[in-house]
Amino acid sequence: MKRTTLNSGKGQFIILSPLNSRSVSVSSNRIKPLILLNSKDEPIKLVYDNIPIIEKGGQVILGKELFKISYIETVNSSFILHASKLTKTSYFLLPTIGESRDYFLWSSQFVNSFISTENELYTNHGYSKPCIYILYRFSKSVNFSKFEKAIREHKLYITMYDVDSYHTLYVLKIPESLISEYNLFVKGKYSKFHTKYKDQIISFHNANSDSDLYGILNKTKAYREKLETKLTGTINKQSDIIKISDSAELHDPLNIIDETYLDFYKIKKIMKANVEFE
């Protein structure tokens, strides 16, 4: 994907800049969009004069490549388009496999990971135990070629699927040694992970003892109080501080839909200016 400028006329334009394979920033010089929000006050559509509408579920062209928009995030006075929200699988389960962010090309071609897929075509690999599905945006780079070779030779590798013209879904086994952690993950019991795997997760994400991630995994007092303050302000500004039980987990339970690779994420063929993209 390449940085792309879309001109609105009269010296006004917006710039689409890829941040990685899962996110694209939207900035402009003097032009502001009409912003349509959903019931949660989240942006779902950006309407600029004389520029194709940018919307959730839509696609934009960067250079000669397509990018599918799963959701739109507001950041100060600009926006970030995301291919999908990073899953809990990516935050908590993927790191327990034992590889690093660099190995998984986290900052470049990695898009997301899941524990399920809605399409039966991607479950006919013959392995009936828990798996992790890792989505990548294809690249002709040397680094990606090296990664492809490495992951196909990985001891947990099962198979791969080209889900559209731009993305590949790799399937890895959850090893027997991780089944206990997998079951805890599915139940949302993040703090119950073995110390070894907590350390792997913290190291994978380059987090420290002051981070939210550390607080979630270790149910720290500081993070509990931070969460209580946030919940109090969100739910009832008139009440006393909402208290969270010491026995409660400090992160949302798993929602299986969020952890499932959906056909919605696929990039579809379109026609643009008499040029066919797919």
C-alpha positions in Angstrom: 0.0 0.0 0.0 1.2 3.5 -0.8 0.5 6.9 0.6 -2.3 8.4 -1.5 -3.5 12.0 -1.9 -7.1 12.6 -2.9 -7.8 16.1 -4.2 -11.1 17.8 -3.5 -10.3 20.9 -5.6 -9.4 24.5 -4.7 -6.2 23.4 -3.1 -8.0 21.1 -0.7 -7.1 17.4 -0.3 -6.9 14.5 2.1 -4.0 12.1 2.6 -4.3 8.4 3.2 -1.1 7.1 4.8 -0.6 3.4 5.6 0.7 2.9 9.2 1.0 -0.9 8.8 -1.1 -3.6 7.1 -4.0 -3.1 9.4 -4.3 0.7 9.8 -4.4 3.8 7.6 -4.4 7.4 8.8 -6.6 10.1 7.2 -5.4 13.7 7.4 -6.2 16.8 5.5 -4.9 20.3 4.9 -8.0 22.5 5.2 -11.0 20.2 4.6 -13.3 18.8 7.2 -15.7 15.9 6.6 -19.3 15.5 7.5 -19.1 12.8 10.2 -21.9 10.2 10.6 -22.0 8.4 13.9 -23.7 5.2 15.1 -25.7 4.8 18.4 -22.4 4.6 20.4 -21.1 7.9 18.9 -18.5 6.0 16.9 -17.8 7.4 13.4 -19.1 5.1 10.6 -18.9 7.4 7.6 -16.7 10.4 6.5 -18.1 12.5 3.7 -15.7 15.0 2.0 -16.6 17.2 -0.9 -15.7 15.7 -4.3 -14.0 12.7 -2.7 -15.4 9.2 -2.5 -17.2 8.5 0.8 -15.1 6.7 3.4 -17.2 4.4 5.5 -17.2 1.3 7.7 -17.5 -1.8 5.4 -16.2 0.2 2.5 -12.9 0.0 0.6 -10.3 2.7 -0.3 -7.6 2.5 -2.9 -4.0 3.2 -1.8 -1.7 3.3 -4.9 -3.0 0.3 -6.8 -4.1 -1.7 -3.7 -7.4 -2.0 -1.9 -7.9 -1.6 1.9 -11.1 -2.8 3.6 -12.4 -0.6 6.5 -13.7 -2.5 9.5 -14.0 0.5 11.8 -13.0 4.2 12.0 -11.2 5.7 15.0 -11.0 9.4 15.8 -7.6 10.6 16.9 -7.5 14.3 17.8 -8.6 16.1 14.6 -7.8 13.2 12.2 -8.9 9.6 11.7 -7.5 6.1 11.5 -9.1 3.4 9.3 -8.7 -0.1 10.7 -8.9 -3.4 8.8 -10.1 -5.0 12.1 -9.8 -4.3 15.8 -6.9 -6.2 17.4 -8.4 -9.2 19.1 -7.9 -10.5 22.6 -6.3 -13.5 20.8 -3.6 -11.1 19.5 -3.0 -9.6 22.9 -3.2 -12.6 25.2 -3.0 -15.9 23.2 -0.6 -15.3 20.3 2.3 -14.3 22.6 2.1 -17.6 24.5 3.2 -19.5 21.4 6.7 -18.3 22.3 7.7 -16.2 19.3 8.3 -12.4 19.2 6.6 -9.5 17.6 9.5 -9.3 15.1 8.9 -13.0 14.1 5.2 -12.3 13.5 6.0 -9.0 11.5 3.7 -7.3 14.0 4.6 -3.8 12.8 4.3 -4.5 9.0 2.4 -7.4 7.5 0.5 -8.8 10.5 -3.2 -7.9 10.5 -4.8 -9.9 13.3 -5.3 -13.3 14.9 -8.4 -15.3 15.8 -9.4 -18.6 17.5 -12.3 -19.3 15.1 -13.6 -18.7 11.5 -17.1 -18.5 10.3 -16.2 -20.0 6.9 -16.1 -23.8 6.9 -13.6 -23.7 4.0 -11.0 -22.7 6.6 -11.8 -25.5 9.0 -11.4 -28.4 6.7 -7.7 -28.9 7.6 -8.4 -32.0 9.5 -7.2 -30.8 12.9 -10.0 -31.0 15.5 -8.3 -29.4 18.5 -8.0 -25.7 19.2 -6.2 -23.6 16.6 -5.1 -20.0 16.1 -5.8 -18.3 12.8 -3.3 -15.5 11.9 -4.1 -13.1 9.1 -1.4 -11.4 7.0 -1.4 -8.9 4.2 0.7 -10.3 1.4 3.9 -8.6 0.4 6.6 -9.3 -2.2 9.3 -8.1 0.2 12.3 -10.3 1.2 11.2 -10.1 4.8 7.8 -11.5 4.1 9.2 -14.3 1.9 11.5 -15.2 4.9 8.5 -15.1 7.2 6.4 -17.4 4.9 9.2 -19.9 4.8 9.7 -19.8 8.6 6.0 -20.2 9.5 5.5 -23.0 7.1 8.3 -24.8 8.8 7.0 -24.0 12.3 6.3 -27.0 14.5 2.7 -25.8 15.1 1.9 -25.1 11.4 -1.1 -26.8 9.9 -2.0 -25.0 6.7 -2.7 -21.7 5.0 -5.5 -20.2 2.9 -5.5 -17.3 0.5 -8.7 -15.6 1.6 -8.7 -12.8 -0.9 -6.2 -11.3 -3.4 -4.4 -9.4 -0.6 -4.5 -11.6 2.5 -3.4 -15.1 3.7 -4.7 -16.9 6.8 -2.2 -19.1 8.5 -3.4 -21.9 10.8 -1.3 -23.0 13.8 -2.1 -25.6 16.4 -2.5 -24.7 20.1 0.0 -27.1 21.6 -1.1 -29.5 24.4 1.1 -27.5 26.8 -1.1 -24.4 26.2 -4.5 -26.0 26.4 -5.0 -25.0 30.1 -4.1 -21.4 29.2 -6.4 -21.6 26.1 -9.3 -22.7 28.3 -8.6 -19.9 30.8 -8.5 -17.4 27.9 -11.9 -18.6 26.6 -13.3 -18.1 30.0 -11.8 -14.6 30.4 -9.6 -15.7 33.3 -6.5 -13.7 32.2 -5.1 -13.3 35.7 -5.1 -17.1 36.1 -2.5 -17.6 33.4 0.7 -19.3 34.6 3.4 -16.8 35.5 5.6 -18.1 32.6 2.9 -17.1 30.0 2.1 -13.8 31.7 5.8 -12.9 31.4 5.7 -13.9 27.7 2.7 -11.7 27.0 4.3 -8.7 28.8 7.6 -9.2 27.0 5.9 -9.7 23.6 4.1 -6.4 23.9 7.0 -4.5 25.4 4.8 -3.6 28.4 6.0 -2.5 31.8 4.6 -2.8 35.4 2.7 0.5 35.0 0.9 -0.7 31.8 -2.8 -1.6 31.6 -1.8 -5.0 30.3 0.4 -5.8 33.3 -2.5 -4.5 35.6 -5.0 -6.8 33.8 -2.8 -9.9 34.0 -1.8 -9.3 37.7 -5.0 -7.6 38.9 -3.0 -4.8 40.4 -4.5 -2.4 42.9 -3.5 0.6 40.8 -5.2 -0.7 37.7 -8.3 -1.7 39.6 -8.6 1.8 41.0 -8.0 3.3 37.5 -10.8 1.1 36.1 -13.2 2.0 39.0 -12.7 5.7 38.3 -13.3 5.2 34.6 -16.4 3.1 35.1 -17.8 5.6 37.7 -17.5 8.5 35.2 -19.0 6.4 32.3 -21.9 4.8 34.1 -23.1 7.2 36.8 -21.4 10.6 37.4 -23.6 11.2 40.4 -22.7 8.1 42.3 -19.8 7.2 44.7 -16.9 5.4 43.2 -17.9 2.0 41.7 -16.0 -0.7 43.5 -14.7 -3.8 41.7 -14.5 -7.0 43.7 -11.0 -8.3 44.4 -12.0 -11.6 42.8 -13.2 -10.0 39.6 -11.1 -10.0 36.4 -10.0 -6.5 35.3 -10.8 -7.0 31.6 -13.9 -7.7 29.5 -14.7 -11.4 29.0 -14.1 -12.9 25.6 -16.8 -12.3 22.9 -16.4 -15.2 20.4 -17.6 -13.1 17.5 -14.8 -10.6 18.1 -12.3 -13.5 18.0 -13.7 -15.0 14.8 -12.3 -14.4 11.3 -15.4 -13.2 9.4 -15.9 -13.0 5.6 -16.8 -9.4 6.3 -13.0 -8.7 6.4 -12.4 -9.9 2.9 -11.5 -7.4 0.2 -14.0 -7.6 -2.8 -13.3 -6.9 -6.4 -14.4 -3.4 -7.5 -14.4 -1.2 -10.6 -12.8 2.2 -10.3 -12.2 4.7 -13.2 -12.4 1.9 -15.7 -9.7 -0.1 -13.9 -10.4 -3.4 -12.3 -8.9 -4.1 -8.9 -9.1 -7.3 -6.9 
